[in-house]
C-alpha cells in the first residue's frame, strides 16, 4: 500500500498509522480495562506459544514483558485509534501487536537478542483479530463487572438495607398514580428498592458463566487454523491465572465469533438494573421536592448551589446525574442490540461498537450505584413532621372502612370529608354511628401497613 509516515517516538507502526488517518469519526477511544485485557491476551499467547514450541523462549519473554506493560497502562498514549473503525477491531489488534513488538525490541539488548520481533509473526502468533477482540471484550467486561459493578451494586444494596431497618417505625402516605393512597411503611417502600437491587445483582451474575467463555483459539473463522491443538483451552487457563477469574474456552467458536449474544444478554440485565436505579432516584426526587411547596418528605444532602439566579436553592443533583447515566445505559443497549444483528456468516462486524458501549454501560452503572449509595441513600434525612401532617389529612384511609360499611358508603364519606374539609374520622363517626374507638382501630395507620 506504499509508504506511510509514523510520528517519531511512537511505538505503533504503519497499520496503526493508516487506521489513524482513515478513521476519524469521533474522539472516542477504548477504555483502560480493554487495553488491559489486550495486554493480558498477548502475554498469555506468548507463553502458550512458547510452551507449544512455536515461539522461542527469548522472544516469548520479551513479548510477555512488553505485553505486561501494556496491561499495566504504561503505553496507553500509544493506542490512539477511534472506536469507529473496521468492524472486526483489526486495527486495534494490530495497534497492540505493533506496540508490543516495538517495545519488546526496545527491551532487547546484547548480541544474543533474537531480533526482529514481528507484530504478526510473533506477537499475533496463533491468533486472529477475529478471536482476539471478542475474547478481549469478554475478558474486560468480566474484569469491570467483578472489580467495579458488582461491588458497587452490593454496596448500594447494603445501604438500602440499612435505611430499610432505620425507617421501620415511619408510616407515610402511600401513592399510586402520584395520588394519595393507603398508608405504607417508609421501610417497606425502601425494601422495594432494596429488592430491585438484589434482583439486578442476581441477573448480572446469572450471565457471567457465558461471559467467561472466550473466543480465543478460533482464529479467523472459528476453525482454529494456524493455531496449535488445545491453544484455546490453554489460553483460557493462562488468562484465569492472570485475571484471578475463571475462564473457559468457548464451547462453539463459530458462535463465539459470529454472534455477541452474551453481550446482548448482559446489556439487557444492565438496562433492567438501570431502570430500577432510575426508579429509586426519581422516588427520592419526588420525596425531596419542595422543600416548602412540594412533598418535603425527605431532605437529600445539600451538595452544591442549585441555581445561578436563585440564592439558597439546592437541587437533587445526584439523582439527576444518576438518571442521565442510566439513560445512557438504556441507549447503549439499543446500540448493542443493533450491533449484534451484524453477525454476518463467521464474524460480527460491530465488535468495537459493542465493546465500547458495553464497557461504558458497566462503568456508568457501577459509578452511579456508588454515588447514589454514598451521596443520596446514606445521607437523606426524614422530615417526620411533614410526613405525619400529610398522613393526618389522607382521606384514602377510608379504604379500611369499606370491608365494614361497604365500598359505596365509604366513598360517600370520602366525598363529604373532601367537600367539607373534615377528617375521615369525624365524618365516619357522624355518618355511621360507630364508636370512636372502633373507628380509631380501623383507621390505625400502623395496622394498615402490616403485611399478611
PLY file of the C-alpha trace (Angstrom):
ply
format ascii 1.0
element vertex 452
property float x
property float y
property float z
element edge 451
property int vertex1
property int vertex2
end_header
0.00 0.00 0.00
3.03 2.27 -0.19
4.91 4.16 2.47
3.30 5.80 5.47
4.94 8.16 7.93
4.73 7.23 11.61
5.46 10.01 14.13
8.83 9.74 15.79
8.69 8.33 19.31
5.51 6.33 18.85
5.59 2.60 19.47
2.88 1.77 16.95
3.62 1.14 13.28
2.26 1.52 9.77
-1.03 -0.33 10.20
-1.98 1.78 13.20
-0.97 4.96 11.40
-3.11 4.09 8.38
-6.08 3.44 10.67
-5.42 6.73 12.47
-5.60 8.55 9.14
-8.63 6.64 7.87
-10.83 6.55 10.96
-11.51 9.99 12.39
-15.20 9.70 13.11
-15.05 10.62 16.80
-12.80 11.26 19.76
-13.95 8.04 21.48
-11.20 5.63 22.49
-11.25 2.18 24.06
-11.17 2.35 27.87
-8.26 1.32 30.06
-9.80 -2.01 31.04
-9.97 -3.10 27.40
-6.31 -2.24 26.80
-5.52 -4.19 29.96
-7.36 -7.19 28.53
-5.48 -6.94 25.22
-2.16 -6.88 27.05
-3.16 -9.91 29.10
-4.17 -11.85 25.98
-0.88 -11.07 24.22
1.13 -12.07 27.31
-0.80 -15.32 27.62
-0.43 -16.09 23.91
3.34 -15.65 24.02
3.55 -18.02 26.98
1.33 -20.67 25.38
3.17 -20.42 22.04
6.48 -20.89 23.84
5.15 -23.93 25.71
3.98 -25.37 22.37
7.44 -24.92 20.86
6.23 -22.43 18.26
7.96 -19.39 19.71
11.49 -19.31 21.05
11.77 -18.60 24.74
13.81 -15.38 24.30
11.22 -13.73 22.05
8.41 -15.01 24.24
9.89 -13.47 27.39
10.35 -10.10 25.67
6.82 -10.14 24.29
5.41 -11.13 27.66
7.22 -8.30 29.42
6.11 -5.72 26.85
2.54 -7.04 26.93
2.54 -6.84 30.73
3.50 -3.17 30.46
0.56 -2.61 28.10
-1.76 -4.34 30.56
-0.44 -2.12 33.34
-1.20 1.04 31.36
2.33 2.26 30.64
1.70 2.81 26.94
-1.92 3.98 26.73
-0.96 7.09 24.74
0.25 4.77 22.01
-3.29 3.47 21.46
-4.82 6.44 19.60
-7.43 4.73 17.41
-11.07 5.70 17.11
-13.66 3.19 18.32
-15.42 3.58 14.98
-13.13 1.60 12.73
-13.09 -1.73 10.96
-15.87 -3.86 12.42
-13.57 -6.70 13.46
-11.36 -4.40 15.51
-8.37 -5.47 13.39
-6.84 -2.02 13.60
-6.80 -2.08 17.39
-5.48 -5.65 17.49
-2.66 -4.61 15.16
-2.11 -1.48 17.26
-1.45 -3.78 20.22
0.75 -6.10 18.14
2.87 -3.20 16.88
3.25 -1.50 20.25
4.24 -4.77 21.93
6.63 -5.77 19.13
8.40 -2.40 19.14
8.52 -2.21 22.92
9.90 -5.77 23.03
12.62 -4.70 20.60
13.47 -1.79 22.91
13.76 -4.19 25.83
16.08 -6.42 23.82
19.80 -5.80 24.27
23.04 -7.65 23.71
24.44 -9.72 20.90
22.08 -12.64 21.60
18.96 -10.52 21.07
16.56 -12.55 18.87
15.55 -9.70 16.55
13.41 -8.97 14.71
10.23 -9.31 16.74
7.41 -9.14 14.22
3.91 -7.88 15.17
2.16 -10.52 13.04
4.58 -13.44 13.06
5.42 -13.34 16.75
3.06 -11.15 18.81
-0.05 -12.27 16.89
1.08 -15.89 16.57
-1.79 -18.43 16.74
-4.30 -15.59 16.85
-6.57 -13.51 14.64
-8.25 -10.20 15.31
-11.46 -12.19 14.89
-10.88 -14.17 18.07
-8.69 -11.70 19.99
-11.20 -8.83 20.02
-14.27 -10.83 21.18
-12.06 -12.54 23.77
-10.84 -9.15 24.98
-14.45 -7.95 25.10
-15.46 -10.82 27.40
-12.31 -10.57 29.49
-12.56 -6.80 30.01
-16.29 -6.95 30.74
-15.73 -9.60 33.42
-12.88 -7.61 34.93
-15.04 -4.49 35.13
-18.08 -6.34 36.46
-16.10 -8.02 39.23
-13.89 -5.05 40.01
-16.44 -2.23 39.85
-20.05 -3.05 39.04
-20.91 -5.85 41.43
-19.09 -4.30 44.41
-20.91 -1.01 43.78
-24.32 -2.65 43.42
-23.74 -4.68 46.58
-22.75 -1.50 48.40
-25.94 0.22 47.24
-27.97 -2.81 48.31
-26.34 -2.77 51.76
-27.06 0.96 52.22
-30.68 0.39 51.25
-30.99 -2.45 53.75
-29.62 -0.17 56.47
-32.17 2.54 55.66
-34.93 -0.04 55.48
-34.14 -1.01 59.06
-33.68 2.62 60.20
-37.09 3.68 58.87
-39.10 0.73 60.15
-41.09 2.93 62.54
-42.06 5.60 59.99
-45.51 5.41 58.37
-46.18 7.67 55.41
-48.81 8.27 52.79
-48.67 5.70 50.02
-49.04 6.98 46.47
-50.31 5.36 43.29
-50.60 7.39 40.06
-48.81 10.08 42.13
-52.05 10.42 44.09
-52.73 9.70 47.75
-53.21 6.02 48.59
-53.42 3.98 51.77
-50.51 4.28 54.25
-47.25 2.45 53.73
-44.23 1.99 55.96
-41.23 4.01 54.82
-39.10 0.93 55.49
-41.47 -1.10 53.33
-41.04 1.38 50.50
-37.25 1.20 50.79
-37.45 -2.61 50.92
-38.84 -2.47 47.40
-35.80 -0.54 46.25
-33.51 -2.95 48.06
-35.14 -5.96 46.43
-34.82 -4.37 42.99
-31.07 -4.04 43.50
-30.85 -7.59 44.81
-32.58 -8.81 41.67
-30.29 -6.70 39.49
-27.24 -8.30 41.08
-28.68 -11.78 40.56
-29.50 -11.06 36.91
-25.99 -9.82 36.14
-24.38 -12.74 37.97
-26.59 -15.18 36.06
-24.98 -14.41 32.71
-21.36 -14.38 33.91
-20.82 -18.09 33.10
-21.45 -17.25 29.43
-19.33 -14.08 29.55
-16.45 -16.21 30.86
-16.37 -18.26 27.65
-13.56 -16.95 25.43
-13.41 -16.95 21.64
-9.62 -17.15 21.60
-8.46 -20.23 19.71
-10.93 -19.89 16.86
-8.57 -17.64 14.82
-10.04 -16.35 11.55
-13.38 -18.12 11.14
-13.70 -20.42 14.15
-11.80 -23.40 12.77
-8.60 -22.60 14.67
-6.48 -22.50 11.53
-2.80 -21.64 12.24
-3.24 -22.31 15.97
-1.89 -25.46 17.66
-4.27 -28.03 19.09
-5.51 -27.08 22.54
-4.49 -23.43 22.17
-7.89 -22.03 23.25
-8.07 -24.15 26.38
-4.52 -23.29 27.41
-5.22 -19.60 26.79
-8.32 -19.71 28.99
-6.28 -21.36 31.75
-3.48 -18.82 31.49
-5.91 -15.88 31.47
-7.65 -17.30 34.51
-4.35 -17.14 36.38
-3.56 -13.62 35.16
-7.01 -12.23 35.97
-7.92 -14.14 39.10
-11.21 -15.09 37.45
-12.23 -18.40 35.92
-12.42 -18.50 32.13
-13.08 -21.37 29.75
-12.65 -21.88 26.03
-15.80 -21.16 24.03
-17.90 -24.27 23.57
-18.55 -23.32 19.93
-16.07 -21.00 18.26
-18.32 -20.32 15.30
-20.98 -18.85 17.55
-18.40 -17.08 19.73
-17.05 -15.08 16.79
-20.15 -14.63 14.66
-22.51 -13.52 17.42
-22.28 -11.44 20.57
-25.41 -12.94 22.13
-23.93 -12.99 25.64
-23.08 -9.30 25.38
-26.68 -8.56 24.41
-27.89 -10.65 27.34
-25.61 -8.81 29.76
-26.61 -5.45 28.31
-30.27 -6.31 28.82
-29.60 -7.03 32.50
-27.67 -3.76 32.78
-30.63 -1.95 31.24
-33.07 -3.58 33.66
-30.87 -2.58 36.59
-30.57 0.95 35.21
-34.36 1.32 35.07
-34.58 0.08 38.68
-31.98 2.62 39.74
-33.88 5.38 37.93
-37.00 4.39 39.83
-35.15 4.83 43.12
-33.61 8.14 42.06
-36.96 9.50 40.90
-38.72 8.46 44.12
-36.03 10.33 46.04
-36.50 13.40 43.85
-40.25 13.42 44.45
-39.94 12.91 48.19
-37.29 15.63 48.35
-39.35 18.09 46.28
-40.00 21.47 47.82
-38.79 21.82 50.46
-41.76 24.07 51.30
-44.08 23.81 48.30
-43.53 20.15 47.42
-43.81 16.82 49.21
-40.90 17.59 51.51
-40.85 14.08 53.00
-37.08 13.87 52.99
-34.12 16.20 52.63
-31.31 14.96 50.44
-27.77 16.07 51.32
-27.09 19.64 50.20
-24.07 19.23 47.96
-23.85 22.38 45.86
-25.76 25.53 44.86
-28.65 24.72 42.54
-29.16 27.98 40.72
-27.18 30.84 39.25
-30.04 33.26 39.97
-31.97 31.94 42.99
-29.95 32.23 46.22
-30.19 29.25 48.56
-31.70 26.89 46.01
-30.49 23.29 46.35
-31.35 20.63 43.77
-31.32 16.79 43.80
-28.19 16.77 41.65
-27.08 13.22 42.45
-30.44 11.80 41.43
-30.29 13.74 38.17
-26.74 12.61 37.39
-27.70 9.00 38.13
-30.73 9.27 35.87
-28.61 10.57 33.00
-26.09 7.76 33.43
-28.91 5.22 33.46
-30.47 6.78 30.36
-27.14 6.31 28.59
-27.09 2.63 29.62
-30.56 2.23 28.11
-29.38 3.89 24.88
-26.26 1.74 24.79
-28.44 -1.36 24.99
-30.19 -0.35 21.78
-26.85 0.12 20.01
-25.51 -3.20 21.31
-28.65 -4.96 20.14
-28.32 -3.50 16.65
-24.62 -4.32 16.70
-25.34 -7.99 17.28
-27.55 -8.05 14.20
-24.37 -7.63 12.16
-23.07 -11.12 12.77
-22.60 -11.92 9.09
-21.61 -15.53 8.40
-18.47 -16.19 10.50
-17.86 -12.77 12.06
-19.66 -9.99 13.86
-18.55 -6.73 12.27
-19.59 -4.30 15.00
-17.23 -5.59 17.67
-15.67 -2.20 18.53
-19.09 -0.58 18.99
-20.41 -3.44 21.14
-17.21 -3.42 23.19
-17.19 0.31 23.82
-20.87 0.60 24.67
-20.94 -2.48 26.91
-17.90 -1.35 28.90
-19.33 2.16 29.15
-22.61 0.77 30.50
-20.80 -1.34 33.08
-18.68 1.54 34.34
-21.54 4.07 34.30
-23.83 1.77 36.24
-21.10 0.89 38.73
-20.17 4.51 39.35
-23.82 5.59 39.52
-24.61 2.92 42.12
-21.71 4.02 44.32
-22.61 7.71 44.09
-26.30 7.06 44.74
-25.44 4.98 47.81
-22.93 7.40 49.32
-24.36 10.79 48.37
-28.10 10.19 48.47
-29.24 6.99 50.22
-26.86 7.12 53.18
-27.46 10.79 53.90
-31.10 11.66 53.33
-32.98 12.90 56.38
-36.64 12.06 57.00
-38.89 15.06 57.70
-41.17 13.27 60.15
-43.36 16.27 60.93
-44.20 16.77 57.25
-44.92 13.08 56.78
-47.21 12.97 59.82
-49.02 16.15 58.83
-49.76 14.82 55.35
-50.72 11.40 56.70
-53.27 13.00 59.07
-55.03 14.59 56.08
-55.00 11.45 53.94
-58.59 10.56 53.05
-57.61 7.26 51.45
-57.51 5.62 54.86
-61.26 5.27 54.32
-60.35 2.08 52.42
-60.15 0.42 55.83
-63.84 1.22 56.40
-65.03 -0.43 53.21
-64.98 -4.07 54.48
-67.20 -2.97 57.39
-69.64 -0.45 55.85
-69.27 -1.21 52.13
-67.39 0.48 49.32
-70.17 2.87 48.27
-70.82 4.16 51.74
-67.07 4.64 52.36
-66.87 6.59 49.08
-69.69 8.88 50.26
-67.75 9.57 53.46
-64.64 10.48 51.44
-66.68 12.81 49.21
-68.27 14.52 52.20
-64.96 14.89 54.02
-63.41 16.40 50.89
-66.27 18.84 50.32
-66.47 20.00 53.94
-62.75 19.90 54.74
-63.27 17.49 57.61
-61.38 14.40 58.69
-62.44 10.87 57.80
-62.78 10.10 61.49
-65.24 12.94 62.12
-67.42 12.18 59.11
-67.36 8.44 59.74
-68.42 8.92 63.33
-71.31 11.17 62.28
-72.47 9.06 59.36
-72.09 5.52 60.70
-72.80 5.79 64.40
-69.71 3.61 65.03
-67.95 4.08 68.34
-64.83 6.30 68.29
-62.55 3.52 69.48
-63.86 1.23 66.73
-63.18 3.86 64.09
-59.72 4.56 65.52
-58.87 0.87 65.41
-59.94 0.60 61.76
-58.06 3.77 60.76
-54.87 2.98 62.63
-52.05 3.83 60.20
-49.68 1.22 61.55
-52.25 -1.56 61.45
-52.92 -0.71 57.82
-49.26 -1.24 56.90
-48.99 -4.73 58.40
-48.36 -7.37 55.79
-50.27 -10.62 55.96
0 1
1 2
2 3
3 4
4 5
5 6
6 7
7 8
8 9
9 10
10 11
11 12
12 13
13 14
14 15
15 16
16 17
17 18
18 19
19 20
20 21
21 22
22 23
23 24
24 25
25 26
26 27
27 28
28 29
29 30
30 31
31 32
32 33
33 34
34 35
35 36
36 37
37 38
38 39
39 40
40 41
41 42
42 43
43 44
44 45
45 46
46 47
47 48
48 49
49 50
50 51
51 52
52 53
53 54
54 55
55 56
56 57
57 58
58 59
59 60
60 61
61 62
62 63
63 64
64 65
65 66
66 67
67 68
68 69
69 70
70 71
71 72
72 73
73 74
74 75
75 76
76 77
77 78
78 79
79 80
80 81
81 82
82 83
83 84
84 85
85 86
86 87
87 88
88 89
89 90
90 91
91 92
92 93
93 94
94 95
95 96
96 97
97 98
98 99
99 100
100 101
101 102
102 103
103 104
104 105
105 106
106 107
107 108
108 109
109 110
110 111
111 112
112 113
113 114
114 115
115 116
116 117
117 118
118 119
119 120
120 121
121 122
122 123
123 124
124 125
125 126
126 127
127 128
128 129
129 130
130 131
131 132
132 133
133 134
134 135
135 136
136 137
137 138
138 139
139 140
140 141
141 142
142 143
143 144
144 145
145 146
146 147
147 148
148 149
149 150
150 151
151 152
152 153
153 154
154 155
155 156
156 157
157 158
158 159
159 160
160 161
161 162
162 163
163 164
164 165
165 166
166 167
167 168
168 169
169 170
170 171
171 172
172 173
173 174
174 175
175 176
176 177
177 178
178 179
179 180
180 181
181 182
182 183
183 184
184 185
185 186
186 187
187 188
188 189
189 190
190 191
191 192
192 193
193 194
194 195
195 196
196 197
197 198
198 199
199 200
200 201
201 202
202 203
203 204
204 205
205 206
206 207
207 208
208 209
209 210
210 211
211 212
212 213
213 214
214 215
215 216
216 217
217 218
218 219
219 220
220 221
221 222
222 223
223 224
224 225
225 226
226 227
227 228
228 229
229 230
230 231
231 232
232 233
233 234
234 235
235 236
236 237
237 238
238 239
239 240
240 241
241 242
242 243
243 244
244 245
245 246
246 247
247 248
248 249
249 250
250 251
251 252
252 253
253 254
254 255
255 256
256 257
257 258
258 259
259 260
260 261
261 262
262 263
263 264
264 265
265 266
266 267
267 268
268 269
269 270
270 271
271 272
272 273
273 274
274 275
275 276
276 277
277 278
278 279
279 280
280 281
281 282
282 283
283 284
284 285
285 286
286 287
287 288
288 289
289 290
290 291
291 292
292 293
293 294
294 295
295 296
296 297
297 298
298 299
299 300
300 301
301 302
302 303
303 304
304 305
305 306
306 307
307 308
308 309
309 310
310 311
311 312
312 313
313 314
314 315
315 316
316 317
317 318
318 319
319 320
320 321
321 322
322 323
323 324
324 325
325 326
326 327
327 328
328 329
329 330
330 331
331 332
332 333
333 334
334 335
335 336
336 337
337 338
338 339
339 340
340 341
341 342
342 343
343 344
344 345
345 346
346 347
347 348
348 349
349 350
350 351
351 352
352 353
353 354
354 355
355 356
356 357
357 358
358 359
359 360
360 361
361 362
362 363
363 364
364 365
365 366
366 367
367 368
368 369
369 370
370 371
371 372
372 373
373 374
374 375
375 376
376 377
377 378
378 379
379 380
380 381
381 382
382 383
383 384
384 385
385 386
386 387
387 388
388 389
389 390
390 391
391 392
392 393
393 394
394 395
395 396
396 397
397 398
398 399
399 400
400 401
401 402
402 403
403 404
404 405
405 406
406 407
407 408
408 409
409 410
410 411
411 412
412 413
413 414
414 415
415 416
416 417
417 418
418 419
419 420
420 421
421 422
422 423
423 424
424 425
425 426
426 427
427 428
428 429
429 430
430 431
431 432
432 433
433 434
434 435
435 436
436 437
437 438
438 439
439 440
440 441
441 442
442 443
443 444
444 445
445 446
446 447
447 448
448 449
449 450
450 451
